[in-house]
């Protein structure tokens, strides 16, 4: 498999090509381009270079994506505020009930008429009535009030979670759609440099991980932060001194959490990078499973998988180990804080500064105060993982897009198919020029054949016509219009393309033929099928045109798949036709039948043909011989043979190697 235009990839290593679906024309493209970067050998899971963003900006950007649902988000905030407010007054109400029980207990054991100043210091001035026991009616009323408060708080919390779920799912839905749109706007070079498994990992695994993170953390984070504020206010109200004691644990908690999260962030970014590498290797190995078996590379593939799997295991273990330190650290600090508050609170009760119920409430508030901090800390690993995935998605969304063509003048509407190259220059790598100052004109109705050795730039030439890549210099005109001033969809709608590597989707035979022209009638589809001899083998299939094509066209032969792609191009009736080894997968007899269909298909339209077989191009109106990105000879088959130059030498060398009676190859 060769690099651009058949050229070797950077570093001399062949760059693998990939089947790419481009809407707007009937084609299956095997776009050959350099695959720069390390690890692009067989079964290597190369990666797009990444630089992780910091945690806070990425988290802010992720939250900002909820802006379209800001009204629902505001409702969530209001509901959570009400829920937290009710939850925060619950312990205070329970404290009142405790004081009623405590005063009744002391009163029942105190003789009637005992003066207040003769009561124990801890209960003086607290409304103890000597001789009067516990008022269970009043206690019951307070307990019912607490029950109602907690029930209302729970209902509001459930409602907030319900609304937040809708916000999160719509946000992720928009993100997924945006990523899908972005992929179609990316230049082909970006896709060429990115292993498909890596891109799939970002579109699927990373977005799913973002969804999980938002779903499990957004509501808890909001509730935890508001709980801290509300509980702190209640603690200060009960006892500023005890509140100060409780707050001493906060700086220690923050320092410990920050240190652990800073270390774990890099580990989680590395974890998702390793996940992308593993997915890229698996996708590549499974796609080429048959080739791996044939060449006996199973052991090597398994070793590479084991290496990636071990790398992922190690970095995942480190990420979970480091982030897992947060929870026990916070629990230790919380328990230490609880002990200190209990001791100081007992001393304050004995001095009569606070009541038993207030200390009970304060102890509950202490738990409520440390619990949100512990909850946030326990979500550190999920937050780190989710934000690391968001960074990878944002990197894809921030990638440079294909420039949008600005139409300088209204299109003429003519579809003659004239193509003119004017001083065209192009290279995949600035340090390795490929095409320099190339000029040629393909007249309407001409068949232009392109031949030359591997790496000459043949496929690159047609890729430039299709605007898969933009020129470094010069321009290409289609019917007198600069293709750079046309939208890619408009340009490609005038072009039909058939290549050696077929691409079929899991639809019916009919759907695959009509893919480039969705509105085609049944008769038009069948006419295209008959013209390209697809109709001959379709009738032998169990369901005819309704036969469903299996994944990768596994239930069809290579020749039948190629015939389908040719029928697809035939149906679009393009002004310009590009055939890149379009008949190499069919047998000689079928190719002879196809020549008649191709002749009809090429009539009254310009055709660019890249082929090995002489029978495909010997009748071409113009044959271009390319070498090192330049046209070294041009003319008809007879003229080039008579000139006894590069074409003739290539012809003789290939003819000498061909079996007697076989079609004469001419290189390519």
C-alpha positions as CSV (number, residue, x, y, z in Angstrom):
1,X,0.0,0.0,0.0
2,X,1.5,3.3,-1.0
3,X,1.6,6.9,0.1
4,X,0.3,9.9,-1.7
5,X,-0.2,9.2,-5.3
6,X,1.4,5.9,-4.7
7,X,4.4,7.5,-3.1
8,X,6.1,6.1,0.0
9,X,5.1,7.8,3.3
10,X,7.5,9.8,5.4
11,X,10.6,8.0,6.4
12,X,10.2,5.7,3.5
13,X,7.5,3.6,5.2
14,X,4.3,2.9,3.2
15,X,1.4,4.9,4.5
16,X,-1.8,2.9,4.8
17,X,-4.8,4.2,3.1
18,X,-8.4,4.0,4.4
19,X,-11.8,3.8,2.7
20,X,-13.5,7.1,3.2
21,X,-17.1,8.1,2.5
22,X,-17.5,11.5,0.9
23,X,-21.0,12.7,0.2
24,X,-22.0,14.6,-2.9
25,X,-20.7,12.1,-5.5
26,X,-21.0,8.4,-6.2
27,X,-17.6,7.0,-5.2
28,X,-15.7,4.8,-3.0
29,X,-12.4,6.4,-2.2
30,X,-9.2,4.9,-1.1
31,X,-7.3,8.1,-0.4
32,X,-3.6,7.6,-0.2
33,X,-1.8,10.1,2.0
34,X,1.2,10.2,4.3
35,X,0.7,8.9,7.7
36,X,3.4,10.8,9.6
37,X,4.3,10.2,13.1
38,X,5.8,7.2,14.9
39,X,4.2,3.9,15.3
40,X,2.6,3.7,11.9
41,X,4.1,0.4,10.9
42,X,1.9,-2.7,10.5
43,X,-0.5,-3.0,13.4
44,X,0.8,0.1,15.2
45,X,-1.7,2.2,17.0
46,X,-0.3,5.7,16.2
47,X,-1.9,8.7,17.8
48,X,-2.7,12.3,17.1
49,X,-0.4,14.5,19.2
50,X,-2.1,15.8,22.3
51,X,-1.4,18.4,24.9
52,X,-3.7,18.1,27.9
53,X,-5.4,21.3,29.0
54,X,-5.6,22.2,32.7
55,X,-8.5,20.9,34.8
56,X,-10.3,24.1,35.6
57,X,-10.6,25.6,32.0
58,X,-11.7,22.3,30.7
59,X,-14.3,21.9,33.4
60,X,-15.6,25.4,32.8
61,X,-15.9,24.8,29.1
62,X,-17.7,21.6,29.7
63,X,-20.2,23.3,32.1
64,X,-20.6,26.2,29.6
65,X,-22.0,23.7,27.0
66,X,-25.2,23.6,29.1
67,X,-25.9,27.2,28.3
68,X,-28.8,26.3,25.9
69,X,-30.6,24.7,28.9
70,X,-29.8,27.6,31.3
71,X,-33.5,28.0,32.3
72,X,-33.7,24.3,33.3
73,X,-30.3,24.6,34.9
74,X,-31.6,27.6,36.9
75,X,-34.6,25.6,38.0
76,X,-32.2,22.8,39.2
77,X,-30.3,25.4,41.3
78,X,-33.5,26.7,42.8
79,X,-34.7,23.2,43.7
80,X,-31.3,22.3,45.2
81,X,-31.2,25.5,47.2
82,X,-34.7,24.7,48.7
83,X,-33.8,21.1,49.3
84,X,-30.5,22.0,51.0
85,X,-32.1,24.7,53.0
86,X,-34.7,22.3,54.4
87,X,-32.1,19.7,55.1
88,X,-29.9,22.2,56.9
89,X,-32.7,23.2,59.4
90,X,-33.5,19.5,60.2
91,X,-30.8,19.1,62.8
92,X,-31.7,22.4,64.5
93,X,-35.3,21.2,64.8
94,X,-34.2,17.9,66.2
95,X,-32.1,19.8,68.7
96,X,-35.2,21.5,70.0
97,X,-36.9,18.1,70.5
98,X,-33.8,16.9,72.3
99,X,-33.9,20.0,74.6
100,X,-37.5,19.2,75.4
101,X,-36.7,15.7,76.4
102,X,-33.6,16.8,78.4
103,X,-35.5,19.6,80.2
104,X,-38.4,17.1,81.0
105,X,-35.9,14.6,82.3
106,X,-34.2,17.1,84.6
107,X,-37.6,18.6,85.7
108,X,-39.0,15.3,86.6
109,X,-36.1,14.7,89.0
110,X,-36.2,18.2,90.5
111,X,-38.5,19.0,93.5
112,X,-41.3,21.4,92.8
113,X,-40.5,25.0,93.6
114,X,-36.7,24.6,93.3
115,X,-35.3,28.1,92.2
116,X,-33.5,28.3,88.9
117,X,-30.2,29.3,90.4
118,X,-30.2,26.0,92.4
119,X,-30.5,23.9,89.2
120,X,-27.3,22.4,87.7
121,X,-25.3,25.1,85.9
122,X,-25.7,23.4,82.5
123,X,-29.5,23.8,82.6
124,X,-29.9,27.1,84.3
125,X,-32.0,29.6,82.2
126,X,-33.1,26.9,79.8
127,X,-36.8,26.7,80.9
128,X,-36.6,23.7,83.2
129,X,-39.9,23.4,85.2
130,X,-39.3,21.6,88.5
131,X,-41.6,18.6,88.9
132,X,-42.7,18.6,85.3
133,X,-41.7,15.6,83.1
134,X,-41.3,15.2,79.4
135,X,-44.0,16.8,77.2
136,X,-44.3,13.9,74.7
137,X,-47.0,15.8,72.8
138,X,-44.7,18.7,72.1
139,X,-41.8,16.3,71.3
140,X,-44.1,14.5,68.8
141,X,-45.0,17.7,67.1
142,X,-41.4,18.6,66.6
143,X,-40.6,15.1,65.3
144,X,-43.5,15.3,62.8
145,X,-42.2,18.7,61.7
146,X,-38.7,17.2,61.2
147,X,-40.3,14.3,59.2
148,X,-42.2,16.7,57.0
149,X,-39.1,18.9,56.4
150,X,-36.9,15.9,55.4
151,X,-39.7,14.5,53.1
152,X,-40.0,17.8,51.3
153,X,-36.2,18.1,51.0
154,X,-36.1,14.6,49.5
155,X,-38.9,15.4,47.0
156,X,-37.2,18.6,45.9
157,X,-33.9,16.7,45.5
158,X,-35.5,14.1,43.3
159,X,-37.2,16.7,41.2
160,X,-33.8,18.5,40.8
161,X,-32.2,15.2,39.7
162,X,-35.0,14.6,37.2
163,X,-34.5,18.0,35.6
164,X,-30.7,17.8,35.7
165,X,-30.8,14.4,33.9
166,X,-32.6,16.0,31.0
167,X,-30.1,18.9,30.9
168,X,-27.1,16.5,30.9
169,X,-28.5,14.2,28.2
170,X,-29.4,17.0,25.9
171,X,-25.9,18.5,26.4
172,X,-24.2,15.2,25.5
173,X,-26.5,14.8,22.6
174,X,-25.5,18.2,21.2
175,X,-21.8,17.4,21.9
176,X,-22.1,14.1,20.0
177,X,-23.8,15.8,17.1
178,X,-21.2,18.5,17.1
179,X,-18.4,16.0,16.9
180,X,-20.1,14.2,14.1
181,X,-20.5,17.5,12.1
182,X,-16.9,18.4,12.9
183,X,-15.5,15.1,11.5
184,X,-17.2,16.0,8.2
185,X,-15.5,19.4,8.2
186,X,-12.0,18.2,9.0
187,X,-9.5,18.1,6.2
188,X,-8.6,14.7,4.9
189,X,-5.1,15.1,6.2
190,X,-6.3,15.1,9.8
191,X,-8.2,11.9,9.2
192,X,-5.2,10.3,7.4
193,X,-3.0,11.0,10.4
194,X,-5.5,9.7,13.0
195,X,-6.0,6.0,13.4
196,X,-9.6,5.2,13.0
197,X,-9.7,3.4,16.4
198,X,-8.4,6.6,18.0
199,X,-11.1,8.7,16.4
200,X,-13.8,6.2,17.3
201,X,-12.6,6.2,20.9
202,X,-13.1,10.0,21.1
203,X,-16.5,9.8,19.5
204,X,-17.8,6.9,21.6
205,X,-15.8,6.1,24.7
206,X,-14.8,9.6,25.6
207,X,-18.3,11.2,25.0
208,X,-19.9,8.3,27.0
209,X,-17.4,9.0,29.8
210,X,-18.3,12.7,29.8
211,X,-22.0,11.8,30.0
212,X,-21.4,9.5,33.0
213,X,-19.3,12.1,34.7
214,X,-21.9,14.9,34.2
215,X,-24.7,12.6,35.3
216,X,-23.0,11.4,38.5
217,X,-21.3,14.6,39.6
218,X,-23.2,17.7,38.5
219,X,-26.1,17.3,41.0
220,X,-23.9,16.1,43.8
221,X,-21.3,18.9,43.4
222,X,-24.0,21.5,43.4
223,X,-25.7,20.0,46.4
224,X,-22.4,19.5,48.2
225,X,-21.3,23.1,47.7
226,X,-24.7,24.6,48.8
227,X,-24.7,22.2,51.8
228,X,-21.3,23.4,52.9
229,X,-22.6,27.1,52.8
230,X,-25.9,26.4,54.6
231,X,-24.4,24.1,57.2
232,X,-21.6,26.6,57.9
233,X,-24.2,29.4,58.5
234,X,-26.1,27.2,60.9
235,X,-22.9,26.2,62.7
236,X,-21.9,29.9,63.2
237,X,-25.5,30.6,64.4
238,X,-25.3,27.9,67.1
239,X,-21.7,28.6,68.3
240,X,-19.0,30.7,66.5
241,X,-16.3,29.0,68.7
242,X,-17.3,25.5,67.7
243,X,-17.7,26.6,64.0
244,X,-14.1,27.9,64.2
245,X,-12.9,24.6,65.5
246,X,-14.7,22.7,62.8
247,X,-13.3,25.0,60.1
248,X,-9.8,24.2,61.1
249,X,-10.1,21.0,59.1
250,X,-11.0,22.7,55.9
251,X,-7.5,24.0,54.9
252,X,-6.0,20.6,55.7
253,X,-8.6,18.9,53.6
254,X,-8.1,21.3,50.7
255,X,-4.3,20.9,50.7
256,X,-4.5,17.1,50.8
257,X,-7.2,17.0,48.1
258,X,-5.3,19.4,45.8
259,X,-2.1,17.5,46.1
260,X,-3.7,14.2,45.2
261,X,-5.9,15.6,42.4
262,X,-2.9,17.3,40.8
263,X,-1.0,14.0,40.7
264,X,-4.0,12.0,39.4
265,X,-5.0,14.4,36.6
266,X,-2.0,13.4,34.5
267,X,-2.6,9.8,35.2
268,X,-6.2,10.0,33.9
269,X,-5.2,11.8,30.8
270,X,-2.6,9.1,30.2
271,X,-5.2,6.5,30.8
272,X,-7.5,7.7,28.1
273,X,-4.6,8.2,25.7
274,X,-3.7,4.5,26.3
275,X,-7.3,3.6,25.7
276,X,-7.3,5.3,22.4
277,X,-4.1,3.5,21.4
278,X,-5.5,0.2,22.4
279,X,-8.7,0.8,20.4
280,X,-6.7,1.9,17.4
281,X,-4.6,-1.3,17.5
282,X,-7.7,-3.5,17.9
283,X,-9.6,-1.8,15.1
284,X,-6.6,-2.1,12.8
285,X,-6.0,-5.8,13.7
286,X,-9.6,-6.8,13.2
287,X,-9.9,-4.9,9.9
288,X,-6.9,-6.7,8.6
289,X,-7.7,-10.0,10.4
290,X,-7.5,-12.1,7.2
291,X,-4.2,-10.6,6.2
292,X,-2.8,-11.1,9.7
293,X,-3.6,-14.8,9.4
294,X,-2.3,-15.2,5.9
295,X,1.1,-13.6,6.7
296,X,1.4,-15.4,10.0
297,X,1.6,-12.2,12.1
298,X,-0.8,-13.4,14.8
299,X,1.9,-13.7,17.4
300,X,3.1,-10.2,16.7
301,X,-0.4,-8.8,16.9
302,X,-1.0,-10.5,20.2
303,X,2.3,-9.2,21.6
304,X,1.5,-5.7,20.5
305,X,-2.0,-6.0,22.1
306,X,-0.4,-7.4,25.3
307,X,1.9,-4.4,25.4
308,X,-0.9,-1.9,24.9
309,X,-3.1,-3.7,27.4
310,X,-0.3,-3.8,30.0
311,X,0.4,-0.1,29.5
312,X,-3.3,0.6,30.0
313,X,-3.4,-1.6,33.1
314,X,-0.5,0.1,34.7
315,X,-1.6,3.7,34.0
316,X,-5.2,2.9,35.1
317,X,-3.9,1.2,38.3
318,X,-1.9,4.3,39.1
319,X,-4.8,6.7,38.3
320,X,-7.2,4.8,40.6
321,X,-4.6,4.2,43.3
322,X,-3.7,7.9,43.5
323,X,-7.3,9.2,43.3
324,X,-8.4,6.5,45.7
325,X,-6.3,8.1,48.4
326,X,-8.7,11.0,48.6
327,X,-11.5,9.2,50.3
328,X,-9.6,7.7,53.3
329,X,-7.7,10.9,53.7
330,X,-10.9,12.9,54.0
331,X,-12.5,10.4,56.3
332,X,-9.5,10.6,58.6
333,X,-9.6,14.4,58.7
334,X,-13.4,14.3,59.3
335,X,-13.2,11.8,62.2
336,X,-10.4,13.9,63.7
337,X,-12.6,17.0,63.4
338,X,-15.5,15.1,64.9
339,X,-13.5,14.2,68.0
340,X,-12.3,17.7,68.6
341,X,-15.9,19.2,68.2
342,X,-17.3,16.5,70.6
343,X,-14.7,17.4,73.3
344,X,-15.0,21.1,73.0
345,X,-18.8,20.8,72.8
346,X,-18.9,18.8,76.1
347,X,-16.9,21.5,77.8
348,X,-19.3,24.2,76.5
349,X,-22.3,22.2,77.8
350,X,-20.8,21.9,81.2
351,X,-20.3,25.7,81.3
352,X,-23.9,26.3,80.2
353,X,-22.8,28.2,77.1
354,X,-24.8,25.9,74.8
355,X,-27.5,23.3,75.4
356,X,-27.3,19.6,74.8
357,X,-29.7,19.9,71.8
358,X,-27.5,22.6,70.3
359,X,-24.4,20.4,70.6
360,X,-26.3,17.5,69.2
361,X,-27.3,19.6,66.2
362,X,-23.8,20.9,65.9
363,X,-22.4,17.4,65.8
364,X,-24.9,16.5,63.0
365,X,-23.8,19.7,61.2
366,X,-20.2,18.7,61.6
367,X,-21.0,15.4,59.8
368,X,-23.0,17.3,57.2
369,X,-20.2,19.7,56.8
370,X,-17.5,17.1,56.2
371,X,-19.7,14.8,54.2
372,X,-20.0,17.1,51.1
373,X,-16.2,17.6,51.2
374,X,-15.8,13.8,51.4
375,X,-18.3,13.3,48.6
376,X,-16.5,15.8,46.3
377,X,-13.2,14.1,47.2
378,X,-14.6,10.7,46.4
379,X,-15.7,11.9,43.0
380,X,-12.2,13.2,42.3
381,X,-11.3,10.1,40.1
382,X,-14.6,10.4,38.2
383,X,-14.1,14.1,37.7
384,X,-10.5,13.7,36.6
385,X,-11.4,10.9,34.2
386,X,-14.4,12.9,32.8
387,X,-12.5,16.1,32.3
388,X,-9.6,14.2,30.7
389,X,-12.1,12.7,28.2
390,X,-13.6,16.2,27.6
391,X,-10.2,17.5,26.8
392,X,-9.8,14.9,24.1
393,X,-13.2,15.7,22.6
394,X,-12.4,19.5,22.8
395,X,-9.1,18.8,21.0
396,X,-11.1,17.2,18.1
397,X,-13.6,20.1,18.1
398,X,-10.7,22.7,18.1
399,X,-8.9,21.0,15.2
400,X,-8.4,23.2,12.1
401,X,-11.2,22.7,9.6
402,X,-11.2,22.7,5.8
403,X,-11.3,26.3,4.6
404,X,-14.8,27.3,3.4
405,X,-14.9,28.3,-0.2
406,X,-16.3,31.7,-1.0
407,X,-18.0,31.9,-4.4
408,X,-16.6,34.9,-6.1
409,X,-19.1,34.8,-8.9
410,X,-22.3,32.9,-9.7
411,X,-21.6,29.5,-11.2
412,X,-22.1,29.4,-15.0
413,X,-24.3,26.3,-14.9
414,X,-22.3,24.7,-17.7
415,X,-21.3,21.0,-17.1
416,X,-19.0,20.4,-20.0
417,X,-16.3,18.8,-17.9
418,X,-13.3,20.8,-19.1
419,X,-10.4,20.6,-16.5
420,X,-7.4,22.9,-16.7
421,X,-4.3,22.7,-14.4
422,X,-2.5,26.1,-14.3
423,X,1.0,26.0,-12.8
424,X,-0.1,23.7,-10.0
425,X,2.2,23.0,-7.1
426,X,1.5,20.6,-4.2
427,X,3.3,18.5,-1.6
428,X,2.2,16.6,1.4
429,X,5.4,17.5,3.3
430,X,6.9,21.0,2.7
431,X,10.3,19.4,2.8
432,X,9.5,16.9,0.1
433,X,8.0,18.6,-3.0
434,X,5.8,16.3,-5.1
435,X,4.1,18.3,-7.9
436,X,5.7,21.5,-9.1
437,X,4.5,23.9,-11.8
438,X,2.2,21.4,-13.6
439,X,0.0,22.6,-16.4
440,X,-2.4,20.7,-18.6
441,X,-5.9,20.9,-20.1
442,X,-8.4,18.1,-20.4
443,X,-11.0,19.0,-23.1
444,X,-14.7,18.1,-22.7
445,X,-15.3,14.5,-23.8
446,X,-11.6,13.6,-23.7
447,X,-10.3,10.4,-22.0
448,X,-7.1,11.3,-20.2
449,X,-5.0,8.3,-19.0
450,X,-2.4,8.7,-16.4
451,X,0.5,6.2,-16.1
452,X,3.8,6.1,-14.4
453,X,5.7,4.2,-11.7
454,X,4.6,4.0,-8.1
455,X,5.1,7.3,-6.3
456,X,4.8,9.4,-9.5
457,X,1.8,11.4,-8.2
458,X,-1.0,9.9,-10.3
459,X,-3.5,9.5,-7.5
460,X,-2.4,12.8,-6.0
461,X,-3.4,14.5,-9.3
462,X,-7.0,13.3,-9.1
463,X,-7.1,14.0,-5.3
464,X,-6.4,17.6,-6.1
465,X,-9.2,17.7,-8.7
466,X,-11.6,16.4,-6.0
467,X,-10.1,19.0,-3.5
468,X,-9.3,16.3,-1.0
469,X,-6.3,18.5,-0.5
470,X,-5.8,22.2,-1.3
471,X,-3.1,23.4,-3.6
472,X,0.2,25.0,-2.5
473,X,0.2,27.1,-5.7
474,X,-1.5,27.6,-9.0
475,X,-5.2,26.7,-9.6
476,X,-7.4,24.1,-11.2
477,X,-10.4,25.2,-13.3
478,X,-13.5,23.1,-13.9
479,X,-15.5,24.5,-16.8
480,X,-13.7,27.8,-16.5
481,X,-14.3,28.1,-12.7
482,X,-11.7,28.0,-10.1
483,X,-12.4,24.9,-8.0
484,X,-11.0,26.8,-4.9
485,X,-13.9,29.3,-5.3
486,X,-16.5,26.5,-5.4
487,X,-17.9,24.7,-2.4
488,X,-16.7,21.1,-2.1
489,X,-20.2,19.8,-2.3
490,X,-20.8,21.7,-5.6
491,X,-17.5,20.5,-7.0
492,X,-18.0,16.9,-6.1
493,X,-21.6,16.8,-7.3
494,X,-20.2,17.2,-10.8
495,X,-17.7,14.4,-10.4
496,X,-18.1,10.6,-10.4
497,X,-15.3,8.5,-8.9
498,X,-14.6,4.8,-9.0
499,X,-11.5,3.3,-7.3
500,X,-9.9,0.0,-6.8
501,X,-11.0,-0.4,-3.2
502,X,-14.7,-0.8,-3.0
503,X,-16.9,0.7,-0.3
504,X,-20.4,-0.7,0.3
505,X,-22.6,-0.1,3.3
506,X,-25.0,-2.6,4.9
507,X,-28.0,-1.7,2.8
508,X,-29.7,-3.4,-0.1
509,X,-28.2,-3.7,-3.6
510,X,-30.7,-1.1,-4.7
511,X,-29.7,1.3,-2.0
512,X,-26.0,1.0,-2.7
513,X,-26.5,1.7,-6.4
514,X,-28.7,4.8,-5.7
515,X,-26.4,6.1,-2.9
516,X,-25.0,8.9,-5.1
517,X,-28.4,9.8,-6.4
518,X,-31.0,9.2,-3.6
519,X,-34.0,10.3,-5.6
520,X,-33.4,7.9,-8.5
521,X,-36.4,5.9,-9.6
522,X,-36.5,2.1,-9.7
523,X,-36.2,2.1,-13.5
524,X,-33.1,4.4,-13.4
525,X,-31.4,2.1,-10.9
526,X,-32.1,-1.0,-13.0
527,X,-31.0,0.8,-16.2
528,X,-27.6,1.6,-14.5
529,X,-27.4,-2.0,-13.3
530,X,-28.1,-3.3,-16.8
531,X,-25.5,-0.9,-18.4
532,X,-22.8,-2.1,-16.0
533,X,-23.8,-5.8,-16.0
534,X,-24.8,-5.7,-12.4
535,X,-28.2,-7.0,-13.4
536,X,-26.6,-10.2,-14.6
537,X,-25.6,-11.4,-11.2
538,X,-28.3,-9.7,-9.1
539,X,-30.9,-12.2,-10.4
540,X,-28.9,-15.0,-9.0
541,X,-29.1,-13.6,-5.5
542,X,-32.0,-14.8,-3.3
543,X,-33.7,-11.4,-2.9
544,X,-32.5,-9.8,-6.1
545,X,-32.2,-6.0,-5.7
546,X,-33.5,-6.3,-2.1
547,X,-30.5,-8.5,-1.1
548,X,-28.8,-6.9,1.9
549,X,-25.1,-6.4,1.5
550,X,-23.2,-7.8,4.5
551,X,-20.5,-5.8,6.3
552,X,-17.7,-5.0,3.9
553,X,-19.7,-6.7,1.1
554,X,-18.7,-10.1,2.4
555,X,-21.6,-11.9,0.6
556,X,-20.4,-10.6,-2.8
557,X,-17.2,-11.3,-4.7
558,X,-14.6,-8.7,-5.3
559,X,-15.7,-8.3,-8.9
560,X,-19.4,-8.0,-8.0
561,X,-18.5,-5.3,-5.4
562,X,-16.6,-3.4,-8.1
563,X,-19.5,-3.6,-10.5
564,X,-21.8,-2.1,-7.9
565,X,-19.5,0.9,-7.5
566,X,-19.3,1.4,-11.3
567,X,-23.1,1.2,-11.5
568,X,-23.3,3.8,-8.7
569,X,-21.1,6.2,-10.7
570,X,-23.0,5.5,-13.9
571,X,-26.3,6.5,-12.2
572,X,-25.0,9.9,-11.1
573,X,-24.3,10.9,-14.8
574,X,-21.3,13.2,-13.8
575,X,-19.6,15.8,-16.0
576,X,-16.2,14.5,-14.9
577,X,-15.4,10.9,-14.4
578,X,-12.4,9.6,-12.4
579,X,-11.4,5.9,-12.7
580,X,-8.5,4.7,-10.5
581,X,-7.9,1.1,-11.2
582,X,-11.6,0.7,-11.5
583,X,-11.5,-2.7,-13.3
584,X,-8.5,-4.3,-11.6
585,X,-10.8,-6.5,-9.4
586,X,-12.8,-8.1,-12.2
587,X,-11.8,-11.0,-14.5
588,X,-10.8,-10.5,-18.1
589,X,-14.1,-11.5,-19.6
590,X,-16.0,-9.2,-17.3
591,X,-13.6,-6.4,-18.0
592,X,-14.3,-6.8,-21.7
593,X,-18.0,-6.4,-21.0
594,X,-17.3,-3.4,-18.8
595,X,-15.3,-1.7,-21.6
596,X,-18.5,-1.1,-23.5
597,X,-20.2,0.2,-20.4
598,X,-17.2,2.4,-19.7
599,X,-17.2,3.7,-23.2
600,X,-20.9,4.7,-22.9
601,X,-20.2,6.2,-19.4
602,X,-17.2,8.3,-20.7
603,X,-19.0,9.6,-23.8
604,X,-19.6,13.4,-23.8
605,X,-17.7,13.8,-20.5
606,X,-14.1,14.2,-19.4
607,X,-12.5,11.1,-17.9
608,X,-9.3,10.7,-15.9
609,X,-8.2,7.0,-16.0
610,X,-5.4,5.5,-13.9
611,X,-4.9,1.9,-14.9
612,X,-2.4,-0.9,-15.3
613,X,-4.0,-2.7,-18.2
614,X,-3.3,-1.5,-21.7
615,X,-6.8,-2.4,-22.8
616,X,-8.1,0.2,-20.4
617,X,-6.1,3.2,-21.8
618,X,-4.8,2.3,-25.3
619,X,-7.8,4.2,-26.9
620,X,-7.4,7.2,-24.6
621,X,-7.4,10.6,-26.3
622,X,-4.4,11.7,-24.2
623,X,-1.9,9.6,-22.2
624,X,0.1,11.4,-19.5
625,X,3.3,9.8,-18.3
626,X,4.2,11.0,-14.8
627,X,7.4,10.7,-12.9
628,X,8.3,12.5,-9.6
629,X,5.2,14.6,-9.7
630,X,5.8,15.9,-13.2
631,X,4.5,15.1,-16.7
632,X,7.4,13.8,-18.6
633,X,5.5,12.7,-21.7
634,X,2.1,13.1,-23.2
635,X,0.3,11.9,-26.4
636,X,-1.7,9.1,-27.8
637,X,-0.7,5.4,-27.4
638,X,0.8,5.2,-30.9
639,X,2.6,8.6,-30.6
640,X,4.2,7.6,-27.3
641,X,5.3,4.3,-28.6
642,X,6.8,5.9,-31.7
643,X,8.6,8.5,-29.5
644,X,10.4,5.5,-27.9
645,X,10.7,7.4,-24.6
646,X,9.6,6.6,-21.0
647,X,6.2,5.3,-22.0
648,X,7.7,2.9,-24.5
649,X,10.3,1.7,-22.0
650,X,7.6,1.1,-19.4
651,X,5.5,-0.6,-22.0
652,X,8.3,-3.0,-23.1
653,X,9.3,-3.8,-19.5
654,X,5.8,-4.7,-18.5
655,X,5.0,-6.5,-21.7
656,X,8.0,-8.7,-21.3
657,X,6.8,-9.8,-17.9
658,X,3.2,-10.5,-19.0
659,X,2.1,-14.1,-19.8
660,X,1.5,-14.8,-23.5
661,X,-2.0,-13.7,-24.5
662,X,-2.6,-11.6,-21.4
663,X,-3.6,-8.0,-21.5
664,X,-0.6,-5.8,-21.9
665,X,0.1,-3.8,-18.7
666,X,1.7,-0.4,-18.8
667,X,2.7,0.3,-15.2
668,X,1.1,2.5,-12.7
